[in-house]
Amino acid sequence: MLVEYFMALLVIMGLTATFDKQQRRHHHHHHQHHSRSHSPYFGFFASASELSNLIPDSYDGGMDPLFDNSTNREIIAALGTTARLHCRVRHLGDRAVSWIRQRDLHILTIGIMTYTNDQRFLARHIDNSDEWVLKVVSVQPRDAGIYECQVSTEPKISLAYKLMVVTSKAQILANRELYIQSGSDINLTCIAPQAPGPYTHMLWHKDTELVSDSTRGGIRVVSEQQMKTSNLVISRVQHTDSGNYTCSADNSNSDSVFVHIIKSEQHAAMQHEVGVRLQLPHLCLLLLLLLATLRPL
């Protein structure tokens, strides 16, 4: 910034040198004026009032702080998720930014320091940025309401944010554990009927990896944002496809199922075991009936 200021002075001095030459040609018959024009600073002092017009816009010395109103001021968060309120302040200077809960006027944060015993409230700020974030971890219904981003000017200026807490959960329409035979397909459907808003963006993860970023071929995801549904199909599964599959939706809690990929003989053995379990009650009943018929009269 100082470099830009110095360059502006050089430009002014260059302009005044030209001005000085013109003055000398125009007033050469006036000795007094001519002698004054020999000084390169004569024109400089005459044009000093134009300095403010030549200083770059990035020089914000003396400018009052102002809010950047482009941030979202209505935040929707699902119960138990993390909410973030973003406040941008330009030309902050040496002033401080605070977050205040309006319902009880409790000061939650000043700068990056937290002033509440509720450890779910945190302040976040990146050095040299205009953004000051209030982070609310594991939001609860009582957290809904108005929050103010306040700047310590005189008088103080503030901007209101509305936090809404909703109860919404994505649901995978399947058992919590699935056993899929190697070589067959995985077909999972997820719904989020209570997600707020007319459209809902939905994503699938396998363990910690976004499914759409996987280099594995044979993956198809079909989502209907208006219907708030998403379908995941993975063809010809292998042992490496085993894992935890999670469906997440906007402003909703996620849902997960664990998929086991098994070999054909394992599948047959499991089917046989399930069949035996189902047949045992019937065998016991037949045995009891047989014993009853053999009782002596």
C-alpha positions, 0 to 999 in steps of 0.5 A: 500500500505504501508503494502505491502511495509513493507511486502516486506522488511520483505521478503527481510530480511528473504532472507538475513538471509539465505544468511548470514548463507551461507556466514558464512559457506563459509567464516568461516576461514576469520575472517573479513568476519565472523565478517561482517556476524554477522550483519543481515543488511549485506545481506540486503544491498547486496540485496537492488537492488532487492527491485523493483522486490519484490514490488507489482504491485499495487504500482504505485509510480512514474509511468506515467499516461496511457489511458485504450484503452478498452473504446468505442471512437465512440459514437452515440447519438440520437438528444435530448438524453444524450451522455456519453464519458468515459475516463479511465486513470490509474496511474493518481496520482496528475494530472488532467483530462480535456475534450476539444472540438477540433473544437474550443479548448474550455476547457469544464471540468477540473476534476469535474469542468465545464468551459463552460456556456453551462450547458448541459456539465457536468463532472462525476467521482466516487472517487477512480475510473479510469473513467472520464465521459463527459456527454452531455445532450440533444445533438444537431447537433452542438455537433457532432465532436471530443472531447479530454480527456487530462491529465496534464502531461508534455508533455500533453497526450490526447485521441480523441473521436468522437460523432455522432448525429443522428435523430432517433425516435421509433414509436408505430403503434397505437393512442396516447390513446387506450381503451382496453376492460377488458379481451381482449389482448393488442397488440402493435408494435414498429418500429425504421427504422432510428436507426443507425447500423445493429442491434437495441435493443428495450425495453418496459416500463409500466410507469417506470417499465421494462415490461420484469421485471414484475411479471405479467404472460401472457406477450410476447415480440418478437423483431427482432433486424435486422428488428428493430421492436418489438411486445408486447402482454399482454393477458387478461388485467385487470384494473391494466394494464392501464398506459403509455407504452413506446418503446425505441430503441438504439440511438433513442428517445422513443415513448409512448401511454396511454392504458385505460382498460375499462369494457364491459359496458363502451366499449358498451357505448363508441361504441354507443356514437361513432355511434351516432356521426357518425349518426348525420350528416346523420340525419341532411342531411335527415332533410334538404331534408325533409324540402326542399320537404315540402316547398310550391310551 
